């Protein structure tokens, strides 16, 4: 392995599918909670992050899925 690089594993299909399902479920719960509440905003952020992480195949956690869209491939963050 070259200096400064590390091997990144691609997420499994089931993991990607589970993220998409969790994102849809989180977004479906937003109207019940209300977007003006703290938990509504949290569900909205996590729902979008789950969807982006699942569709793009982000191997890290959901918190880094949205910022990784703006970063070049070699500078993306993944928290394992």
PDB file of N, CA, C and O in Angstrom:
ATOM      1  N   UNK A   1       0.846  -1.165   0.000  1.00  0.00           N
ATOM      2  CA  UNK A   1       0.000   0.000   0.000  1.00  0.00           C
ATOM      3  C   UNK A   1       0.895   1.231   0.000  1.00  0.00           C
ATOM      4  O   UNK A   1       1.864   1.290   0.757  1.00  0.00           O
ATOM      5  N   UNK A   2       0.588   2.196  -0.824  1.00  0.00           N
ATOM      6  CA  UNK A   2       1.414   3.399  -0.956  1.00  0.00           C
ATOM      7  C   UNK A   2       1.275   4.286   0.280  1.00  0.00           C
ATOM      8  O   UNK A   2       0.282   4.228   1.005  1.00  0.00           O
ATOM      9  N   UNK A   3       2.292   5.100   0.495  1.00  0.00           N
ATOM     10  CA  UNK A   3       2.302   6.016   1.625  1.00  0.00           C
ATOM     11  C   UNK A   3       1.169   7.034   1.487  1.00  0.00           C
ATOM     12  O   UNK A   3       0.994   7.637   0.428  1.00  0.00           O
ATOM     13  N   UNK A   4       0.405   7.220   2.557  1.00  0.00           N
ATOM     14  CA  UNK A   4      -0.662   8.217   2.555  1.00  0.00           C
ATOM     15  C   UNK A   4      -1.970   7.742   1.965  1.00  0.00           C
ATOM     16  O   UNK A   4      -2.937   8.503   1.933  1.00  0.00           O
ATOM     17  N   UNK A   5      -2.031   6.519   1.502  1.00  0.00           N
ATOM     18  CA  UNK A   5      -3.287   5.988   0.978  1.00  0.00           C
ATOM     19  C   UNK A   5      -3.690   4.790   1.801  1.00  0.00           C
ATOM     20  O   UNK A   5      -2.855   4.128   2.417  1.00  0.00           O
ATOM     21  N   UNK A   6      -4.958   4.525   1.804  1.00  0.00           N
ATOM     22  CA  UNK A   6      -5.428   3.328   2.477  1.00  0.00           C
ATOM     23  C   UNK A   6      -6.534   2.704   1.634  1.00  0.00           C
ATOM     24  O   UNK A   6      -7.253   3.382   0.901  1.00  0.00           O
ATOM     25  N   UNK A   7      -6.636   1.434   1.763  1.00  0.00           N
ATOM     26  CA  UNK A   7      -7.609   0.693   0.976  1.00  0.00           C
ATOM     27  C   UNK A   7      -9.006   0.942   1.520  1.00  0.00           C
ATOM     28  O   UNK A   7      -9.224   0.892   2.730  1.00  0.00           O
ATOM     29  N   UNK A   8      -9.947   1.210   0.634  1.00  0.00           N
ATOM     30  CA  UNK A   8     -11.328   1.445   1.042  1.00  0.00           C
ATOM     31  C   UNK A   8     -12.193   0.327   0.509  1.00  0.00           C
ATOM     32  O   UNK A   8     -12.145  -0.004  -0.676  1.00  0.00           O
ATOM     33  N   UNK A   9     -12.984  -0.252   1.392  1.00  0.00           N
ATOM     34  CA  UNK A   9     -13.898  -1.321   0.994  1.00  0.00           C
ATOM     35  C   UNK A   9     -15.180  -0.715   0.455  1.00  0.00           C
ATOM     36  O   UNK A   9     -15.678   0.283   0.975  1.00  0.00           O
ATOM     37  N   UNK A  10     -15.700  -1.323  -0.581  1.00  0.00           N
ATOM     38  CA  UNK A  10     -16.982  -0.887  -1.114  1.00  0.00           C
ATOM     39  C   UNK A  10     -18.088  -1.482  -0.242  1.00  0.00           C
ATOM     40  O   UNK A  10     -17.962  -2.612   0.230  1.00  0.00           O
ATOM     41  N   UNK A  11     -19.179  -0.724  -0.022  1.00  0.00           N
ATOM     42  CA  UNK A  11     -20.260  -1.254   0.801  1.00  0.00           C
ATOM     43  C   UNK A  11     -20.996  -2.383   0.072  1.00  0.00           C
ATOM     44  O   UNK A  11     -21.083  -2.395  -1.155  1.00  0.00           O
ATOM     45  N   UNK A  12     -21.510  -3.303   0.833  1.00  0.00           N
ATOM     46  CA  UNK A  12     -22.267  -4.415   0.270  1.00  0.00           C
ATOM     47  C   UNK A  12     -23.615  -3.928  -0.238  1.00  0.00           C
ATOM     48  O   UNK A  12     -24.101  -2.881   0.190  1.00  0.00           O
ATOM     49  N   UNK A  13     -24.214  -4.677  -1.140  1.00  0.00           N
ATOM     50  CA  UNK A  13     -25.510  -4.296  -1.703  1.00  0.00           C
ATOM     51  C   UNK A  13     -26.567  -4.195  -0.616  1.00  0.00           C
ATOM     52  O   UNK A  13     -27.373  -3.266  -0.626  1.00  0.00           O
ATOM     53  N   UNK A  14     -26.577  -5.147   0.333  1.00  0.00           N
ATOM     54  CA  UNK A  14     -27.580  -5.120   1.395  1.00  0.00           C
ATOM     55  C   UNK A  14     -27.427  -3.879   2.266  1.00  0.00           C
ATOM     56  O   UNK A  14     -28.424  -3.297   2.694  1.00  0.00           O
ATOM     57  N   UNK A  15     -26.184  -3.469   2.532  1.00  0.00           N
ATOM     58  CA  UNK A  15     -25.955  -2.265   3.315  1.00  0.00           C
ATOM     59  C   UNK A  15     -26.447  -1.020   2.601  1.00  0.00           C
ATOM     60  O   UNK A  15     -27.025  -0.126   3.221  1.00  0.00           O
ATOM     61  N   UNK A  16     -26.218  -0.963   1.305  1.00  0.00           N
ATOM     62  CA  UNK A  16     -26.710   0.173   0.524  1.00  0.00           C
ATOM     63  C   UNK A  16     -28.233   0.185   0.489  1.00  0.00           C
ATOM     64  O   UNK A  16     -28.852   1.241   0.625  1.00  0.00           O
ATOM     65  N   UNK A  17     -28.834  -0.983   0.307  1.00  0.00           N
ATOM     66  CA  UNK A  17     -30.291  -1.075   0.282  1.00  0.00           C
ATOM     67  C   UNK A  17     -30.888  -0.682   1.631  1.00  0.00           C
ATOM     68  O   UNK A  17     -31.902   0.014   1.689  1.00  0.00           O
ATOM     69  N   UNK A  18     -30.261  -1.126   2.703  1.00  0.00           N
ATOM     70  CA  UNK A  18     -30.743  -0.795   4.035  1.00  0.00           C
ATOM     71  C   UNK A  18     -30.662   0.709   4.301  1.00  0.00           C
ATOM     72  O   UNK A  18     -31.545   1.266   4.952  1.00  0.00           O
ATOM     73  N   UNK A  19     -29.625   1.365   3.809  1.00  0.00           N
ATOM     74  CA  UNK A  19     -29.521   2.818   3.965  1.00  0.00           C
ATOM     75  C   UNK A  19     -30.624   3.540   3.212  1.00  0.00           C
ATOM     76  O   UNK A  19     -31.187   4.509   3.721  1.00  0.00           O
ATOM     77  N   UNK A  20     -30.939   3.087   2.017  1.00  0.00           N
ATOM     78  CA  UNK A  20     -32.009   3.724   1.238  1.00  0.00           C
ATOM     79  C   UNK A  20     -33.344   3.541   1.944  1.00  0.00           C
ATOM     80  O   UNK A  20     -34.126   4.487   2.033  1.00  0.00           O
ATOM     81  N   UNK A  21     -33.617   2.347   2.444  1.00  0.00           N
ATOM     82  CA  UNK A  21     -34.873   2.085   3.155  1.00  0.00           C
ATOM     83  C   UNK A  21     -34.955   2.932   4.428  1.00  0.00           C
ATOM     84  O   UNK A  21     -36.009   3.491   4.733  1.00  0.00           O
ATOM     85  N   UNK A  22     -33.847   3.030   5.170  1.00  0.00           N
ATOM     86  CA  UNK A  22     -33.833   3.851   6.380  1.00  0.00           C
ATOM     87  C   UNK A  22     -34.030   5.325   6.050  1.00  0.00           C
ATOM     88  O   UNK A  22     -34.678   6.050   6.805  1.00  0.00           O
ATOM     89  N   UNK A  23     -33.477   5.769   4.929  1.00  0.00           N
ATOM     90  CA  UNK A  23     -33.663   7.159   4.510  1.00  0.00           C
ATOM     91  C   UNK A  23     -35.105   7.461   4.170  1.00  0.00           C
ATOM     92  O   UNK A  23     -35.634   8.501   4.562  1.00  0.00           O
ATOM     93  N   UNK A  24     -35.744   6.560   3.442  1.00  0.00           N
ATOM     94  CA  UNK A  24     -37.150   6.754   3.089  1.00  0.00           C
ATOM     95  C   UNK A  24     -38.017   6.736   4.353  1.00  0.00           C
ATOM     96  O   UNK A  24     -38.945   7.535   4.478  1.00  0.00           O
ATOM     97  N   UNK A  25     -37.720   5.832   5.284  1.00  0.00           N
ATOM     98  CA  UNK A  25     -38.488   5.762   6.536  1.00  0.00           C
ATOM     99  C   UNK A  25     -38.300   7.032   7.367  1.00  0.00           C
ATOM    100  O   UNK A  25     -39.256   7.536   7.956  1.00  0.00           O
ATOM    101  N   UNK A  26     -37.083   7.543   7.412  1.00  0.00           N
ATOM    102  CA  UNK A  26     -36.830   8.778   8.167  1.00  0.00           C
ATOM    103  C   UNK A  26     -37.562   9.962   7.544  1.00  0.00           C
ATOM    104  O   UNK A  26     -38.154  10.778   8.251  1.00  0.00           O
ATOM    105  N   UNK A  27     -37.516  10.047   6.227  1.00  0.00           N
ATOM    106  CA  UNK A  27     -38.210  11.147   5.555  1.00  0.00           C
ATOM    107  C   UNK A  27     -39.727  11.014   5.684  1.00  0.00           C
ATOM    108  O   UNK A  27     -40.433  12.022   5.727  1.00  0.00           O
ATOM    109  N   UNK A  28     -40.234   9.787   5.745  1.00  0.00           N
ATOM    110  CA  UNK A  28     -41.673   9.577   5.909  1.00  0.00           C
ATOM    111  C   UNK A  28     -42.139   9.980   7.306  1.00  0.00           C
ATOM    112  O   UNK A  28     -43.307  10.324   7.491  1.00  0.00           O
ATOM    113  N   UNK A  29     -41.241   9.941   8.291  1.00  0.00           N
ATOM    114  CA  UNK A  29     -41.603  10.306   9.659  1.00  0.00           C
ATOM    115  C   UNK A  29     -41.570  11.810   9.898  1.00  0.00           C
ATOM    116  O   UNK A  29     -42.106  12.283  10.901  1.00  0.00           O
ATOM    117  N   UNK A  30     -40.960  12.559   9.011  1.00  0.00           N
ATOM    118  CA  UNK A  30     -40.838  14.015   9.204  1.00  0.00           C
ATOM    119  C   UNK A  30     -42.199  14.697   9.314  1.00  0.00           C
ATOM    120  O   UNK A  30     -42.373  15.514  10.219  1.00  0.00           O
ATOM    121  N   UNK A  31     -43.178  14.412   8.448  1.00  0.00           N
ATOM    122  CA  UNK A  31     -44.473  15.097   8.600  1.00  0.00           C
ATOM    123  C   UNK A  31     -45.175  14.772   9.922  1.00  0.00           C
ATOM    124  O   UNK A  31     -45.891  15.618  10.456  1.00  0.00           O
ATOM    125  N   UNK A  32     -44.985  13.584  10.448  1.00  0.00           N
ATOM    126  CA  UNK A  32     -45.628  13.223  11.713  1.00  0.00           C
ATOM    127  C   UNK A  32     -45.022  13.997  12.880  1.00  0.00           C
ATOM    128  O   UNK A  32     -45.731  14.373  13.813  1.00  0.00           O
ATOM    129  N   UNK A  33     -43.720  14.234  12.828  1.00  0.00           N
ATOM    130  CA  UNK A  33     -43.034  14.946  13.911  1.00  0.00           C
ATOM    131  C   UNK A  33     -43.172  16.451  13.729  1.00  0.00           C
ATOM    132  O   UNK A  33     -43.316  17.190  14.703  1.00  0.00           O
ATOM    133  N   UNK A  34     -43.129  16.891  12.506  1.00  0.00           N
ATOM    134  CA  UNK A  34     -43.202  18.322  12.218  1.00  0.00           C
ATOM    135  C   UNK A  34     -41.824  18.883  11.935  1.00  0.00           C
ATOM    136  O   UNK A  34     -40.889  18.664  12.705  1.00  0.00           O
ATOM    137  N   UNK A  35     -41.694  19.601  10.839  1.00  0.00           N
ATOM    138  CA  UNK A  35     -40.406  20.135  10.428  1.00  0.00           C
ATOM    139  C   UNK A  35     -39.950  21.291  11.306  1.00  0.00           C
ATOM    140  O   UNK A  35     -38.764  21.620  11.322  1.00  0.00           O
ATOM    141  N   UNK A  36     -40.862  21.907  12.031  1.00  0.00           N
ATOM    142  CA  UNK A  36     -40.479  23.042  12.875  1.00  0.00           C
ATOM    143  C   UNK A  36     -39.855  22.598  14.198  1.00  0.00           C
ATOM    144  O   UNK A  36     -39.317  23.429  14.930  1.00  0.00           O
ATOM    145  N   UNK A  37     -39.917  21.314  14.516  1.00  0.00           N
ATOM    146  CA  UNK A  37     -39.316  20.831  15.760  1.00  0.00           C
ATOM    147  C   UNK A  37     -37.868  20.394  15.520  1.00  0.00           C
ATOM    148  O   UNK A  37     -37.453  20.177  14.382  1.00  0.00           O
ATOM    149  N   UNK A  38     -37.119  20.271  16.600  1.00  0.00           N
ATOM    150  CA  UNK A  38     -35.726  19.823  16.520  1.00  0.00           C
ATOM    151  C   UNK A  38     -35.635  18.434  15.909  1.00  0.00           C
ATOM    152  O   UNK A  38     -34.788  18.194  15.048  1.00  0.00           O
ATOM    153  N   UNK A  39     -36.486  17.523  16.335  1.00  0.00           N
ATOM    154  CA  UNK A  39     -36.426  16.136  15.854  1.00  0.00           C
ATOM    155  C   UNK A  39     -36.841  16.031  14.396  1.00  0.00           C
ATOM    156  O   UNK A  39     -36.379  15.141  13.682  1.00  0.00           O
ATOM    157  N   UNK A  40     -37.702  16.926  13.951  1.00  0.00           N
ATOM    158  CA  UNK A  40     -38.052  16.940  12.536  1.00  0.00           C
ATOM    159  C   UNK A  40     -36.872  17.306  11.656  1.00  0.00           C
ATOM    160  O   UNK A  40     -36.672  16.720  10.592  1.00  0.00           O
ATOM    161  N   UNK A  41     -36.092  18.281  12.107  1.00  0.00           N
ATOM    162  CA  UNK A  41     -34.892  18.684  11.359  1.00  0.00           C
ATOM    163  C   UNK A  41     -33.853  17.566  11.383  1.00  0.00           C
ATOM    164  O   UNK A  41     -33.199  17.301  10.374  1.00  0.00           O
ATOM    165  N   UNK A  42     -33.700  16.914  12.533  1.00  0.00           N
ATOM    166  CA  UNK A  42     -32.755  15.797  12.645  1.00  0.00           C
ATOM    167  C   UNK A  42     -33.172  14.658  11.720  1.00  0.00           C
ATOM    168  O   UNK A  42     -32.332  14.092  11.020  1.00  0.00           O
ATOM    169  N   UNK A  43     -34.453  14.318  11.708  1.00  0.00           N
ATOM    170  CA  UNK A  43     -34.932  13.253  10.817  1.00  0.00           C
ATOM    171  C   UNK A  43     -34.745  13.627   9.354  1.00  0.00           C
ATOM    172  O   UNK A  43     -34.410  12.769   8.537  1.00  0.00           O
ATOM    173  N   UNK A  44     -34.954  14.881   9.013  1.00  0.00           N
ATOM    174  CA  UNK A  44     -34.760  15.326   7.634  1.00  0.00           C
ATOM    175  C   UNK A  44     -33.300  15.183   7.224  1.00  0.00           C
ATOM    176  O   UNK A  44     -33.003  14.654   6.153  1.00  0.00           O
ATOM    177  N   UNK A  45     -32.379  15.655   8.080  1.00  0.00           N
ATOM    178  CA  UNK A  45     -30.952  15.554   7.774  1.00  0.00           C
ATOM    179  C   UNK A  45     -30.511  14.099   7.651  1.00  0.00           C
ATOM    180  O   UNK A  45     -29.823  13.738   6.697  1.00  0.00           O
ATOM    181  N   UNK A  46     -30.902  13.266   8.607  1.00  0.00           N
ATOM    182  CA  UNK A  46     -30.495  11.860   8.559  1.00  0.00           C
ATOM    183  C   UNK A  46     -31.144  11.129   7.384  1.00  0.00           C
ATOM    184  O   UNK A  46     -30.512  10.270   6.769  1.00  0.00           O
ATOM    185  N   UNK A  47     -32.394  11.458   7.067  1.00  0.00           N
ATOM    186  CA  UNK A  47     -33.060  10.817   5.939  1.00  0.00           C
ATOM    187  C   UNK A  47     -32.353  11.110   4.626  1.00  0.00           C
ATOM    188  O   UNK A  47     -32.120  10.209   3.820  1.00  0.00           O
ATOM    189  N   UNK A  48     -32.011  12.387   4.415  1.00  0.00           N
ATOM    190  CA  UNK A  48     -31.295  12.759   3.190  1.00  0.00           C
ATOM    191  C   UNK A  48     -29.901  12.131   3.191  1.00  0.00           C
ATOM    192  O   UNK A  48     -29.432  11.650   2.159  1.00  0.00           O
ATOM    193  N   UNK A  49     -29.241  12.137   4.350  1.00  0.00           N
ATOM    194  CA  UNK A  49     -27.905  11.541   4.440  1.00  0.00           C
ATOM    195  C   UNK A  49     -27.935  10.046   4.168  1.00  0.00           C
ATOM    196  O   UNK A  49     -27.062   9.527   3.474  1.00  0.00           O
ATOM    197  N   UNK A  50     -28.931   9.348   4.708  1.00  0.00           N
ATOM    198  CA  UNK A  50     -29.071   7.917   4.441  1.00  0.00           C
ATOM    199  C   UNK A  50     -29.275   7.672   2.945  1.00  0.00           C
ATOM    200  O   UNK A  50     -28.644   6.787   2.366  1.00  0.00           O
ATOM    201  N   UNK A  51     -30.151   8.450   2.325  1.00  0.00           N
ATOM    202  CA  UNK A  51     -30.403   8.263   0.893  1.00  0.00           C
ATOM    203  C   UNK A  51     -29.156   8.523   0.060  1.00  0.00           C
ATOM    204  O   UNK A  51     -28.825   7.742  -0.832  1.00  0.00           O
ATOM    205  N   UNK A  52     -28.468   9.615   0.350  1.00  0.00           N
ATOM    206  CA  UNK A  52     -27.249   9.939  -0.403  1.00  0.00           C
ATOM    207  C   UNK A  52     -26.194   8.864  -0.171  1.00  0.00           C
ATOM    208  O   UNK A  52     -25.559   8.402  -1.119  1.00  0.00           O
ATOM    209  N   UNK A  53     -26.002   8.462   1.085  1.00  0.00           N
ATOM    210  CA  UNK A  53     -25.012   7.430   1.392  1.00  0.00           C
ATOM    211  C   UNK A  53     -25.315   6.114   0.707  1.00  0.00           C
ATOM    212  O   UNK A  53     -24.401   5.425   0.254  1.00  0.00           O
ATOM    213  N   UNK A  54     -26.589   5.758   0.626  1.00  0.00           N
ATOM    214  CA  UNK A  54     -26.963   4.505  -0.021  1.00  0.00           C
ATOM    215  C   UNK A  54     -26.869   4.561  -1.533  1.00  0.00           C
ATOM    216  O   UNK A  54     -26.397   3.614  -2.163  1.00  0.00           O
ATOM    217  N   UNK A  55     -27.312   5.655  -2.118  1.00  0.00           N
ATOM    218  CA  UNK A  55     -27.315   5.759  -3.573  1.00  0.00           C
ATOM    219  C   UNK A  55     -25.913   5.971  -4.143  1.00  0.00           C
ATOM    220  O   UNK A  55     -25.578   5.422  -5.193  1.00  0.00           O
ATOM    221  N   UNK A  56     -25.100   6.761  -3.456  1.00  0.00           N
ATOM    222  CA  UNK A  56     -23.749   7.042  -3.942  1.00  0.00           C
ATOM    223  C   UNK A  56     -22.787   5.918  -3.558  1.00  0.00           C
ATOM    224  O   UNK A  56     -21.762   5.731  -4.212  1.00  0.00           O
ATOM    225  N   UNK A  57     -23.106   5.180  -2.518  1.00  0.00           N
ATOM    226  CA  UNK A  57     -22.230   4.097  -2.073  1.00  0.00           C
ATOM    227  C   UNK A  57     -21.139   4.591  -1.149  1.00  0.00           C
ATOM    228  O   UNK A  57     -20.015   4.090  -1.192  1.00  0.00           O
ATOM    229  N   UNK A  58     -21.454   5.571  -0.309  1.00  0.00           N
ATOM    230  CA  UNK A  58     -20.486   6.101   0.653  1.00  0.00           C
ATOM    231  C   UNK A  58     -20.195   5.024   1.705  1.00  0.00           C
ATOM    232  O   UNK A  58     -21.109   4.606   2.416  1.00  0.00           O
ATOM    233  N   UNK A  59     -18.942   4.567   1.818  1.00  0.00           N
ATOM    234  CA  UNK A  59     -18.641   3.500   2.773  1.00  0.00           C
ATOM    235  C   UNK A  59     -18.515   3.978   4.213  1.00  0.00           C
ATOM    236  O   UNK A  59     -18.326   3.157   5.111  1.00  0.00           O
ATOM    237  N   UNK A  60     -18.615   5.278   4.457  1.00  0.00           N
ATOM    238  CA  UNK A  60     -18.482   5.805   5.804  1.00  0.00           C
ATOM    239  C   UNK A  60     -19.822   5.921   6.488  1.00  0.00           C
ATOM    240  O   UNK A  60     -20.793   5.269   6.104  1.00  0.00           O
ATOM    241  N   UNK A  61     -19.866   6.754   7.502  1.00  0.00           N
ATOM    242  CA  UNK A  61     -21.116   6.943   8.225  1.00  0.00           C
ATOM    243  C   UNK A  61     -21.979   7.986   7.523  1.00  0.00           C
ATOM    244  O   UNK A  61     -21.528   8.655   6.593  1.00  0.00           O
ATOM    245  N   UNK A  62     -23.208   8.116   7.971  1.00  0.00           N
ATOM    246  CA  UNK A  62     -24.159   9.000   7.314  1.00  0.00           C
ATOM    247  C   UNK A  62     -23.823  10.474   7.527  1.00  0.00           C
ATOM    248  O   UNK A  62     -24.191  11.311   6.702  1.00  0.00           O
ATOM    249  N   UNK A  63     -23.137  10.805   8.609  1.00  0.00           N
ATOM    250  CA  UNK A  63     -22.805  12.195   8.872  1.00  0.00           C
ATOM    251  C   UNK A  63     -21.861  12.738   7.803  1.00  0.00           C
ATOM    252  O   UNK A  63     -21.904  13.931   7.502  1.00  0.00           O
ATOM    253  N   UNK A  64     -21.016  11.897   7.227  1.00  0.00           N
ATOM    254  CA  UNK A  64     -20.068  12.358   6.209  1.00  0.00           C
ATOM    255  C   UNK A  64     -20.597  12.202   4.786  1.00  0.00           C
ATOM    256  O   UNK A  64     -19.900  12.576   3.842  1.00  0.00           O
ATOM    257  N   UNK A  65     -21.783  11.671   4.598  1.00  0.00           N
ATOM    258  CA  UNK A  65     -22.293  11.422   3.244  1.00  0.00           C
ATOM    259  C   UNK A  65     -22.529  12.721   2.483  1.00  0.00           C
ATOM    260  O   UNK A  65     -22.134  12.828   1.321  1.00  0.00           O
ATOM    261  N   UNK A  66     -23.162  13.708   3.107  1.00  0.00           N
ATOM    262  CA  UNK A  66     -23.437  14.968   2.416  1.00  0.00           C
ATOM    263  C   UNK A  66     -22.177  15.795   2.178  1.00  0.00           C
ATOM    264  O   UNK A  66     -21.999  16.291   1.066  1.00  0.00           O
ATOM    265  N   UNK A  67     -21.290  15.972   3.162  1.00  0.00           N
ATOM    266  CA  UNK A  67     -20.063  16.731   2.871  1.00  0.00           C
ATOM    267  C   UNK A  67     -19.192  16.073   1.808  1.00  0.00           C
ATOM    268  O   UNK A  67     -18.488  16.771   1.078  1.00  0.00           O
ATOM    269  N   UNK A  68     -19.224  14.744   1.705  1.00  0.00           N
ATOM    270  CA  UNK A  68     -18.399  14.051   0.719  1.00  0.00           C
ATOM    271  C   UNK A  68     -18.820  14.367  -0.716  1.00  0.00           C
ATOM    272  O   UNK A  68     -18.023  14.207  -1.641  1.00  0.00           O
ATOM    273  N   UNK A  69     -20.038  14.805  -0.910  1.00  0.00           N
ATOM    274  CA  UNK A  69     -20.474  15.172  -2.254  1.00  0.00           C
ATOM    275  C   UNK A  69     -19.696  16.375  -2.787  1.00  0.00           C
ATOM    276  O   UNK A  69     -19.482  16.495  -3.993  1.00  0.00           O
ATOM    277  N   UNK A  70     -19.273  17.266  -1.882  1.00  0.00           N
ATOM    278  CA  UNK A  70     -18.581  18.474  -2.299  1.00  0.00           C
ATOM    279  C   UNK A  70     -17.066  18.292  -2.391  1.00  0.00           C
ATOM    280  O   UNK A  70     -16.373  19.163  -2.916  1.00  0.00           O
ATOM    281  N   UNK A  71     -16.546  17.173  -1.888  1.00  0.00           N
ATOM    282  CA  UNK A  71     -15.097  16.955  -1.877  1.00  0.00           C
ATOM    283  C   UNK A  71     -14.663  16.101  -3.063  1.00  0.00           C
ATOM    284  O   UNK A  71     -15.430  15.262  -3.533  1.00  0.00           O
ATOM    285  N   UNK A  72     -13.438  16.307  -3.554  1.00  0.00           N
ATOM    286  CA  UNK A  72     -12.918  15.408  -4.584  1.00  0.00           C
ATOM    287  C   UNK A  72     -12.728  14.003  -4.017  1.00  0.00           C
ATOM    288  O   UNK A  72     -12.625  13.829  -2.803  1.00  0.00           O
ATOM    289  N   UNK A  73     -12.683  13.026  -4.875  1.00  0.00           N
ATOM    290  CA  UNK A  73     -12.659  11.626  -4.452  1.00  0.00           C
ATOM    291  C   UNK A  73     -11.501  11.299  -3.510  1.00  0.00           C
ATOM    292  O   UNK A  73     -11.678  10.533  -2.563  1.00  0.00           O
ATOM    293  N   UNK A  74     -10.331  11.862  -3.754  1.00  0.00           N
ATOM    294  CA  UNK A  74      -9.167  11.533  -2.930  1.00  0.00           C
ATOM    295  C   UNK A  74      -9.199  12.212  -1.559  1.00  0.00           C
ATOM    296  O   UNK A  74      -8.416  11.838  -0.686  1.00  0.00           O
ATOM    297  N   UNK A  75     -10.068  13.186  -1.343  1.00  0.00           N
ATOM    298  CA  UNK A  75     -10.124  13.899  -0.064  1.00  0.00           C
ATOM    299  C   UNK A  75     -11.367  13.563   0.749  1.00  0.00           C
ATOM    300  O   UNK A  75     -11.591  14.179   1.792  1.00  0.00           O
ATOM    301  N   UNK A  76     -12.164  12.633   0.321  1.00  0.00           N
ATOM    302  CA  UNK A  76     -13.389  12.296   1.027  1.00  0.00           C
ATOM    303  C   UNK A  76     -13.098  11.664   2.382  1.00  0.00           C
ATOM    304  O   UNK A  76     -12.120  10.935   2.552  1.00  0.00           O
ATOM    305  N   UNK A  77     -13.969  11.960   3.337  1.00  0.00           N
ATOM    306  CA  UNK A  77     -13.828  11.466   4.708  1.00  0.00           C
ATOM    307  C   UNK A  77     -14.712  10.247   4.913  1.00  0.00           C
ATOM    308  O   UNK A  77     -15.843  10.197   4.431  1.00  0.00           O
ATOM    309  N   UNK A  78     -14.185   9.271   5.629  1.00  0.00           N
ATOM    310  CA  UNK A  78     -14.949   8.078   5.972  1.00  0.00           C
ATOM    311  C   UNK A  78     -14.629   7.731   7.415  1.00  0.00           C
ATOM    312  O   UNK A  78     -13.466   7.514   7.757  1.00  0.00           O
ATOM    313  N   UNK A  79     -15.626   7.677   8.250  1.00  0.00           N
ATOM    314  CA  UNK A  79     -15.371   7.306   9.642  1.00  0.00           C
ATOM    315  C   UNK A  79     -15.792   5.857   9.852  1.00  0.00           C
ATOM    316  O   UNK A  79     -16.977   5.528   9.804  1.00  0.00           O
ATOM    317  N   UNK A  80     -14.826   5.016  10.081  1.00  0.00           N
ATOM    318  CA  UNK A  80     -15.087   3.588  10.315  1.00  0.00           C
ATOM    319  C   UNK A  80     -15.048   3.311  11.766  1.00  0.00           C
ATOM    320  O   UNK A  80     -15.243   2.169  12.182  1.00  0.00           O
TER     321      UNK A  80
END
